[in-house]
Amino acid sequence: MRKDGAVFDHIAGLPAHPLAVHVPVVMIPLTALIALLYVLLPRWRRSFRWWLLAGAAVSSASAWFATQTGERLERSLGSAVNIERHQEFGTRTFWWSLALLIAAIALLLVEHRRVRGAHADAVAPQHNHTMWRVTSALLCVALLGLAAVTVTYVILTGHSGAEMVWVD
């Protein structure tokens, strides 16, 4: 551990941020693909549900970690580099990925309730089942919208970071 307590400033002698960003860059689009498959293939939802939850959780956690390592890298660079645009995109990527995780959790809970309610159709009135179907459909639309926005922001973040490094 370093003297200043910054455990994740460097990994194997390299700044942690350029290494850490690879996880959300891969996981966010992969999670968006899983979300798309989850929505479009209802027969496979049972198989995809844990992959969706895990992907959304890893996406959000890794986006947070990338922002933390980015802030540490910024402090070590000082004011030599103007990173405001990249930092703003990165922060938004984290918040959108968190919203994606929340939507995935909500959808999985509603789907669980809807499917469980369908098995107890003698007990639950039909309008109750319809309410769960409508809620599930709305959450599916929200999930896909959030996935699209999150992918857009991870692309913008990566592009602005690459421009800072490679464009004069």
C-alpha positions as CSV (number, residue, x, y, z in Angstrom):
1,M,0.0,0.0,0.0
2,R,1.2,3.5,-0.8
3,K,2.0,6.0,2.0
4,D,-0.9,8.3,1.0
5,G,-3.4,5.4,1.3
6,A,-4.2,5.3,-2.4
7,V,-4.3,1.6,-3.0
8,F,-5.6,1.8,-6.5
9,D,-3.5,4.6,-8.0
10,H,-1.3,2.0,-9.8
11,I,-1.6,-1.6,-11.0
12,A,1.6,-3.4,-11.9
13,G,3.4,0.0,-12.0
14,L,0.9,1.5,-14.5
15,P,-1.8,4.1,-13.7
16,A,-4.9,2.2,-12.7
17,H,-7.4,4.3,-14.7
18,P,-6.4,3.2,-18.2
19,L,-6.6,-0.4,-17.1
20,A,-9.8,0.0,-15.0
21,V,-11.8,1.5,-17.9
22,H,-11.7,-1.7,-19.9
23,V,-14.2,-3.4,-17.6
24,P,-17.1,-0.9,-18.1
25,V,-16.2,-0.5,-21.8
26,V,-16.8,-4.3,-22.3
27,M,-19.5,-4.9,-19.6
28,I,-21.9,-2.1,-20.5
29,P,-22.4,-3.0,-24.1
30,L,-22.5,-6.7,-23.1
31,T,-25.2,-5.9,-20.5
32,A,-27.1,-4.0,-23.1
33,L,-27.1,-7.0,-25.4
34,I,-28.2,-9.3,-22.5
35,A,-31.0,-6.8,-21.8
36,L,-32.1,-6.8,-25.4
37,L,-32.1,-10.6,-25.5
38,Y,-34.0,-10.7,-22.2
39,V,-36.7,-8.4,-23.6
40,L,-37.0,-10.0,-27.1
41,L,-36.8,-13.7,-26.0
42,P,-39.4,-14.1,-23.3
43,R,-39.0,-17.9,-23.3
44,W,-35.4,-17.5,-22.3
45,R,-35.9,-14.9,-19.6
46,R,-35.4,-17.5,-16.8
47,S,-32.0,-18.3,-18.3
48,F,-31.0,-14.6,-18.8
49,R,-32.2,-13.1,-15.6
50,W,-29.0,-13.8,-13.5
51,W,-26.8,-12.8,-16.4
52,L,-28.7,-9.5,-16.6
53,L,-28.4,-8.8,-12.9
54,A,-24.7,-9.7,-12.8
55,G,-23.9,-7.7,-15.9
56,A,-25.8,-4.6,-14.6
57,A,-24.1,-4.9,-11.2
58,V,-20.6,-5.4,-12.7
59,S,-21.2,-2.5,-15.1
60,S,-22.2,-0.1,-12.4
61,A,-19.5,-1.1,-10.0
62,S,-16.8,-1.0,-12.7
63,A,-18.0,2.4,-13.9
64,W,-17.8,3.7,-10.3
65,F,-14.3,2.2,-10.0
66,A,-13.2,3.8,-13.3
67,T,-14.4,7.3,-12.1
68,Q,-12.5,6.8,-8.8
69,T,-9.3,5.8,-10.5
70,G,-9.8,8.7,-13.0
71,E,-10.1,11.2,-10.2
72,R,-6.8,9.9,-8.7
73,L,-5.1,10.1,-12.0
74,E,-6.3,13.7,-12.5
75,R,-4.9,14.7,-9.1
76,S,-1.5,13.1,-10.1
77,L,-1.5,15.0,-13.4
78,G,-2.4,18.3,-12.0
79,S,-3.8,21.0,-14.3
80,A,-1.6,19.8,-17.3
81,V,-4.6,18.2,-19.0
82,N,-8.1,19.5,-19.5
83,I,-10.3,16.6,-18.6
84,E,-13.6,18.3,-17.7
85,R,-15.5,16.9,-20.7
86,H,-14.2,13.3,-20.2
87,Q,-14.8,13.5,-16.5
88,E,-18.4,14.7,-17.1
89,F,-19.1,11.8,-19.5
90,G,-17.5,9.3,-17.1
91,T,-19.7,10.5,-14.2
92,R,-22.8,10.3,-16.4
93,T,-21.8,6.8,-17.4
94,F,-21.7,5.8,-13.8
95,W,-25.1,7.3,-13.0
96,W,-26.8,5.8,-16.1
97,S,-25.3,2.4,-15.3
98,L,-26.7,2.7,-11.8
99,A,-30.1,3.5,-13.2
100,L,-29.7,0.5,-15.5
101,L,-29.0,-1.7,-12.5
102,I,-32.0,-0.4,-10.6
103,A,-34.3,-0.9,-13.7
104,A,-32.9,-4.5,-14.0
105,I,-33.7,-5.2,-10.4
106,A,-37.1,-3.8,-10.6
107,L,-37.9,-5.7,-13.8
108,L,-36.7,-9.0,-12.3
109,L,-38.8,-8.5,-9.2
110,V,-41.9,-7.6,-11.2
111,E,-41.3,-10.6,-13.5
112,H,-40.9,-12.9,-10.5
113,R,-44.2,-11.6,-9.1
114,R,-46.0,-11.8,-12.4
115,V,-44.9,-15.4,-13.1
116,R,-45.6,-16.4,-9.5
117,G,-49.1,-14.7,-9.8
118,A,-49.8,-16.6,-13.0
119,H,-49.4,-19.9,-11.2
120,A,-51.8,-18.9,-8.5
121,D,-54.4,-17.6,-11.0
122,A,-57.3,-19.1,-9.0
123,V,-56.3,-16.8,-6.1
124,A,-55.3,-13.7,-8.0
125,P,-57.9,-11.9,-10.1
126,Q,-57.3,-11.4,-13.8
127,H,-56.9,-7.6,-13.5
128,N,-54.0,-8.1,-11.1
129,H,-52.2,-10.3,-13.7
130,T,-52.8,-7.6,-16.3
131,M,-51.3,-5.0,-14.1
132,W,-48.1,-7.0,-13.7
133,R,-47.9,-7.6,-17.4
134,V,-48.2,-3.9,-18.2
135,T,-45.7,-3.0,-15.5
136,S,-43.3,-5.6,-16.9
137,A,-43.7,-4.2,-20.4
138,L,-43.0,-0.7,-19.3
139,L,-40.0,-1.8,-17.3
140,C,-38.7,-3.7,-20.4
141,V,-39.0,-0.4,-22.5
142,A,-37.2,1.5,-19.7
143,L,-34.5,-1.1,-19.4
144,L,-33.8,-0.9,-23.2
145,G,-33.8,2.9,-23.1
146,L,-31.4,3.0,-20.2
147,A,-29.2,0.4,-21.8
148,A,-29.0,2.6,-25.0
149,V,-28.2,5.7,-23.1
150,T,-25.6,4.0,-21.0
151,V,-23.9,2.5,-24.0
152,T,-23.9,6.0,-25.6
153,Y,-22.2,7.5,-22.6
154,V,-19.6,4.8,-22.3
155,I,-18.8,5.5,-26.0
156,L,-18.6,9.2,-25.5
157,T,-16.4,8.8,-22.4
158,G,-14.0,6.5,-24.2
159,H,-13.9,8.7,-27.3
160,S,-13.2,11.8,-25.2
161,G,-10.5,10.0,-23.3
162,A,-8.9,8.7,-26.4
163,E,-8.9,12.2,-27.9
164,M,-7.1,13.5,-24.8
165,V,-4.3,11.0,-25.2
166,W,-4.0,10.7,-29.0
167,V,-5.1,14.0,-30.5
168,D,-2.9,17.1,-30.4
